[in-house]
Amino acid sequence: RFLATGDSFKSTAFSYHLGRKTMQNIVVDVCNVIIQQLLELYMPIPTNEKWCRIANAFWNAWNFPNCVGAIAGKHVVITAPANSGCLYFNYKKTFSIMLMALVDANYNSTAVDIGAYGKNSDWGIFANSKFGKYLAQKKLNIPEDKPFPALGIIGDEAFPLKTYLMRPYPASQEADLTKSNFNKRLSRARKVVENAFGILTQKFRLYNRRIQLKPKNAEKVILTTCILHNFIKTGGNVNFHVQDQTSHNSRNNFNTIRRQGGKSQDAAFRIREQFARFLNSPEGRMG
């Protein structure tokens, strides 16, 4: 009920004749169990075969080739943490933590990063996330590059152009029909992540209110909604077995790796040009 309605702990506790603190502890404990039991089942690191299925689904459903996910960030409003200064204060003039999600063609979350300060940029959060580092270092089981541009992800203007991350051409270049068409196709495919956030918000109405939890517990609640979102969409079924441990890293299930160095900007520009030419060719045009 708390996840679905976003009601305050005080009103929810009153409905069940429980204390506010007891209700809060129950919510956090249940979220811990859901994370322990369902994270590896409904948000595992994809295999080589699954990445290929995701890419095929993006082409069939959204007419964008060699795409294994759309990336975006969502500000989740929270009560200002004590003594946090402006760390959580974002450009929308609210206090928030970030939900960064990579979404497949069917609106399922493939990977999430939760808990970054609201003041940070989307790219800064992604680049410093364990998923972003794994992607940059080619350690995510994504199939090797093909003759046509490499398999990768897509994002909006908040992200820089990379060999593994396509973003739109600047608006000043859209007079070129080839580039304009590329931007339209990328935008069409990228909307899956925005739509996924919309679905998540409608299912779990707590996103429409300020979450009155400490950031550590708010991260658990947000991760739980992402897991349950995948669980519901796939019609999941699971037998729970409660484990002794009660804590979990709510950011993602990747191990720590070292930061990547170096740049490949010229290669990224060439790859985007290949995409643009293909999308304007007879094979790449929408029917």
Disulfide bonds with the S-S distance in Angstrom:
none
